[in-house]
Amino acid sequence: MSRKNFLTVLGAGLFSLSPYFYLKDQKMAKPPEKEGMVLADLHAHPRHESYDKILKMLSWGITGLTETGIYNGVTYQDVLNYPGVREVDRGILAEVTYRGNKGYVIKSQEVLEGKLGPHILAVGCGINIDGILDPRKVVEEIHKQGGLAIPTHPYVTPTGEWPIKYRIITKQEERIVRELCLMVDELETHNSQNINLFPFFLDMRQANRMAKKLAEEYGFKGVATSDTHSRLEQVKISGIYVPEDNISFEALKHYIKNGLFERYEQYVSRLSFLMGHFVG
């Protein structure tokens, strides 16, 4: 084969593979183990799968199984009926044992999901919170139940339109977020779904950068979450490392409120994002 023909074939091959490399732009590797620490992903909406797949996913780290009013994903209550699951804190935290591995699940809820305005993660509340409440009332209710209140993706809100589902909030909407910063326990500063889906057009990573600046301003350390949408491979690709010597909700609350954690950040790939948001 001549050099010209070889370069033509090579160019055609690379061109045919370009969509794959474009969509598979992130490795989404399992976070590394850290001695004396365990990774917690407090904000995840995984889909229903077989017991084996769900238990394998849950049998390491701490997973916040996050209920909403619009996703029919795996919930804390669902998992209590699985084999090898034992409650540690009644109604909010359980231990999962599967094939010799041990992990934990915690009950969480993304309140106001699907609505304009701030979404608030309620971690460790035994009773679900009304999704039509004012955001400030939501935080008050979370604290009444002894839970953690964490605004999720604070600079992103739904558009209510397809296919561009989300947008950066306005300055007027930011005022409510800032008011909440005086009430909440932490702030989500890295959301793995805030990706660069369309370069030069819709780079949502800026929302994470803005959230980090806001956290610094209000004295928060900032947590990372996967915000898993359906796809099991997304669960715990981001999270926070917390000490593993005392796994209870009160201990977790103490670690988070006092900044005794380390953030671990990754983004989902474009392919996983599209499959999670549009296919399921």
C-alpha positions as CSV (number, residue, x, y, z in Angstrom):
1,M,0.0,0.0,0.0
2,S,1.3,3.4,-0.9
3,R,2.0,6.0,1.7
4,K,-0.9,8.1,0.3
5,N,-3.4,5.2,0.5
6,F,-2.2,4.3,4.0
7,L,-2.8,7.8,5.2
8,T,-6.2,7.9,3.6
9,V,-7.2,4.6,5.3
10,L,-5.8,5.8,8.6
11,G,-7.6,9.1,8.4
12,A,-10.9,7.3,7.6
13,G,-10.4,5.0,10.5
14,L,-9.7,7.8,12.9
15,F,-12.7,9.7,11.6
16,S,-15.0,6.7,12.1
17,L,-13.7,6.4,15.7
18,S,-14.0,10.0,16.6
19,P,-17.7,9.8,17.8
20,Y,-16.6,7.0,20.2
21,F,-13.7,9.1,21.6
22,Y,-15.9,12.2,21.8
23,L,-18.6,10.4,23.8
24,K,-16.2,8.3,26.0
25,D,-14.3,11.3,27.1
26,Q,-14.1,10.3,30.8
27,K,-12.7,7.1,32.3
28,M,-15.2,7.1,35.2
29,A,-12.8,4.9,37.3
30,K,-13.6,3.6,40.7
31,P,-12.1,6.1,43.3
32,P,-8.9,4.9,44.9
33,E,-9.0,3.4,48.4
34,K,-7.7,5.6,51.2
35,E,-6.5,4.0,54.4
36,G,-8.9,4.7,57.3
37,M,-11.4,6.4,55.0
38,V,-14.6,5.5,53.1
39,L,-16.1,7.2,50.1
40,A,-19.7,8.6,50.5
41,D,-21.8,9.7,47.5
42,L,-24.8,11.3,49.1
43,H,-26.7,12.1,45.9
44,A,-27.5,9.2,43.6
45,H,-30.6,8.1,41.7
46,P,-29.7,4.6,40.4
47,R,-32.3,2.6,38.4
48,H,-33.7,-0.7,39.4
49,E,-31.6,-3.8,38.4
50,S,-31.2,-7.3,39.5
51,Y,-30.3,-7.9,43.2
52,D,-26.8,-9.0,42.2
53,K,-26.1,-5.7,40.3
54,I,-27.6,-3.5,43.0
55,L,-25.9,-5.2,45.9
56,K,-22.5,-5.3,44.2
57,M,-22.9,-1.5,43.6
58,L,-23.9,-0.9,47.2
59,S,-21.4,-3.2,48.9
60,W,-18.6,-0.6,49.1
61,G,-18.6,3.0,50.3
62,I,-21.7,4.9,51.5
63,T,-24.4,5.5,48.9
64,G,-27.1,8.1,49.4
65,L,-30.2,6.6,47.7
66,T,-31.9,9.8,46.7
67,E,-35.7,9.9,46.3
68,T,-37.4,12.5,44.1
69,G,-40.9,13.1,42.9
70,I,-39.9,12.3,39.2
71,Y,-37.5,9.4,39.2
72,N,-38.5,5.9,39.9
73,G,-35.1,4.8,41.2
74,V,-33.9,2.5,43.9
75,T,-34.8,3.8,47.3
76,Y,-33.6,3.1,50.8
77,Q,-36.8,1.4,51.6
78,D,-36.4,-0.9,48.6
79,V,-32.9,-2.0,49.7
80,L,-34.2,-3.0,53.2
81,N,-35.9,-6.0,51.5
82,Y,-32.7,-7.2,49.9
83,P,-30.6,-10.1,51.3
84,G,-27.6,-9.1,53.4
85,V,-29.0,-5.7,54.5
86,R,-29.1,-4.7,58.1
87,E,-30.2,-1.4,59.6
88,V,-27.7,0.5,61.7
89,D,-29.8,3.7,62.3
90,R,-33.5,2.8,62.0
91,G,-35.1,4.4,59.0
92,I,-32.0,6.2,57.7
93,L,-28.8,4.1,57.5
94,A,-28.2,0.4,56.8
95,E,-25.2,-1.9,56.3
96,V,-25.0,-3.9,53.0
97,T,-23.0,-7.2,53.0
98,Y,-22.5,-8.9,49.6
99,R,-19.9,-11.6,48.8
100,G,-17.7,-10.7,51.7
101,N,-17.8,-6.9,50.9
102,K,-19.4,-4.3,53.1
103,G,-20.9,-1.0,52.3
104,Y,-23.7,1.3,53.6
105,V,-26.8,3.0,52.3
106,I,-28.3,6.2,53.6
107,K,-31.8,7.6,53.0
108,S,-31.8,10.9,51.2
109,Q,-34.2,13.0,49.2
110,E,-33.8,15.7,46.6
111,V,-36.6,18.1,47.5
112,L,-38.0,20.4,44.9
113,E,-36.5,18.3,42.1
114,G,-37.9,19.1,38.7
115,K,-39.0,22.6,39.8
116,L,-37.4,26.0,39.1
117,G,-35.2,27.3,41.9
118,P,-32.8,25.6,44.4
119,H,-32.9,21.8,44.8
120,I,-32.1,20.7,48.4
121,L,-30.7,17.4,49.5
122,A,-32.2,16.1,52.7
123,V,-29.9,13.5,54.1
124,G,-31.0,11.3,57.0
125,C,-34.6,12.4,57.3
126,G,-36.9,9.5,58.1
127,I,-40.0,11.2,56.7
128,N,-40.1,12.6,53.2
129,I,-40.5,16.4,52.9
130,D,-43.2,18.1,51.0
131,G,-41.9,19.2,47.6
132,I,-44.2,22.2,47.3
133,L,-42.7,24.0,50.3
134,D,-40.7,27.2,50.0
135,P,-36.9,26.3,50.0
136,R,-36.4,28.0,53.3
137,K,-39.2,25.9,54.9
138,V,-37.6,22.8,53.4
139,V,-34.3,23.5,55.2
140,E,-36.2,24.2,58.5
141,E,-38.1,20.8,58.1
142,I,-34.8,19.0,57.4
143,H,-33.3,20.4,60.6
144,K,-36.4,19.6,62.6
145,Q,-35.9,15.9,61.7
146,G,-32.2,16.1,62.6
147,G,-31.0,15.8,59.0
148,L,-28.4,17.5,56.8
149,A,-29.5,20.2,54.4
150,I,-27.3,20.5,51.3
151,P,-28.3,22.6,48.2
152,T,-27.6,20.5,45.1
153,H,-26.0,22.0,41.9
154,P,-26.8,25.5,43.3
155,Y,-26.1,27.3,40.0
156,V,-28.2,24.9,37.8
157,T,-31.9,24.8,37.5
158,P,-34.3,23.0,35.1
159,T,-35.4,24.8,31.9
160,G,-38.7,22.8,31.6
161,E,-37.8,22.4,27.9
162,W,-36.4,19.5,25.8
163,P,-33.7,18.7,24.8
164,I,-31.8,21.3,26.8
165,K,-33.0,20.4,30.3
166,Y,-30.9,22.6,32.5
167,R,-29.5,26.2,32.5
168,I,-27.4,28.4,34.7
169,I,-29.5,30.4,37.2
170,T,-30.1,34.1,36.9
171,K,-28.8,36.8,39.3
172,Q,-32.3,37.1,40.8
173,E,-32.4,33.3,41.4
174,E,-28.9,33.5,43.0
175,R,-30.3,35.7,45.8
176,I,-32.4,32.8,47.1
177,V,-29.4,30.5,46.9
178,R,-27.3,33.0,48.9
179,E,-30.1,33.3,51.5
180,L,-30.1,29.5,51.9
181,C,-26.3,29.5,52.4
182,L,-27.0,31.2,55.8
183,M,-29.2,28.2,56.8
184,V,-27.8,25.0,55.3
185,D,-25.1,22.6,56.5
186,E,-23.0,22.3,53.4
187,L,-23.0,23.0,49.7
188,E,-22.7,20.7,46.7
189,T,-19.7,22.2,44.8
190,H,-19.0,19.3,42.4
191,N,-21.8,17.7,40.5
192,S,-20.6,15.0,38.1
193,Q,-23.5,15.7,35.7
194,N,-22.3,19.3,35.1
195,I,-20.3,18.3,32.0
196,N,-19.1,19.9,28.8
197,L,-21.6,18.2,26.6
198,F,-21.4,20.6,23.7
199,P,-18.0,22.3,23.5
200,F,-18.1,26.1,23.0
201,F,-21.9,26.0,23.5
202,L,-23.1,24.5,26.7
203,D,-20.2,23.9,29.2
204,M,-21.9,23.4,32.5
205,R,-18.7,22.8,34.4
206,Q,-18.8,26.6,35.0
207,A,-21.6,25.9,37.4
208,N,-19.3,23.8,39.6
209,R,-16.7,26.6,39.5
210,M,-19.3,29.1,40.6
211,A,-20.4,26.8,43.4
212,K,-16.9,26.5,44.7
213,K,-16.5,30.3,44.8
214,L,-19.8,30.6,46.6
215,A,-18.7,27.9,49.2
216,E,-15.5,29.8,49.9
217,E,-17.5,33.0,50.4
218,Y,-19.8,31.4,53.0
219,G,-17.2,29.2,54.7
220,F,-18.2,25.8,53.3
221,K,-15.7,23.1,52.3
222,G,-18.0,21.8,49.5
223,V,-19.1,18.3,48.8
224,A,-18.9,16.3,45.6
225,T,-21.6,13.9,44.4
226,S,-22.3,11.8,41.3
227,D,-26.0,12.9,41.0
228,T,-26.3,9.5,39.3
229,H,-29.1,9.4,36.7
230,S,-30.2,5.8,36.3
231,R,-26.7,4.4,35.3
232,L,-25.2,2.2,37.9
233,E,-21.7,2.9,36.6
234,Q,-22.1,6.5,37.7
235,V,-22.7,5.7,41.4
236,K,-19.8,6.9,43.6
237,I,-17.5,8.1,40.8
238,S,-17.5,11.3,42.9
239,G,-18.0,11.8,46.6
240,I,-16.3,12.6,49.9
241,Y,-13.9,10.5,51.9
242,V,-14.9,10.3,55.6
243,P,-13.3,8.4,58.5
244,E,-14.5,4.7,58.5
245,D,-14.0,4.0,62.2
246,N,-17.5,5.0,63.2
247,I,-20.2,4.6,60.5
248,S,-23.4,6.0,61.9
249,F,-25.5,8.9,60.7
250,E,-24.6,11.1,63.7
251,A,-20.9,10.5,62.9
252,L,-21.4,11.3,59.3
253,K,-23.3,14.5,60.2
254,H,-20.4,15.5,62.5
255,Y,-17.8,14.9,59.8
256,I,-19.7,16.9,57.2
257,K,-20.7,19.9,59.5
258,N,-17.1,20.2,60.7
259,G,-15.4,19.8,57.4
260,L,-13.7,16.5,58.4
261,F,-13.8,15.0,54.9
262,E,-11.9,15.1,51.6
263,R,-13.6,15.8,48.3
264,Y,-13.1,13.5,45.3
265,E,-14.2,14.7,41.9
266,Q,-14.8,13.1,38.5
267,Y,-17.3,13.8,35.7
268,V,-19.5,11.3,33.9
269,S,-18.7,10.7,30.3
270,R,-20.8,12.2,27.6
271,L,-22.1,8.8,26.6
272,S,-23.1,7.9,30.2
273,F,-24.7,11.3,30.6
274,L,-26.9,10.9,27.5
275,M,-27.8,7.4,28.4
276,G,-28.8,8.4,31.9
277,H,-30.8,11.5,31.0
278,F,-32.5,10.4,27.8
279,V,-32.5,6.5,27.8
280,G,-32.4,5.4,31.4
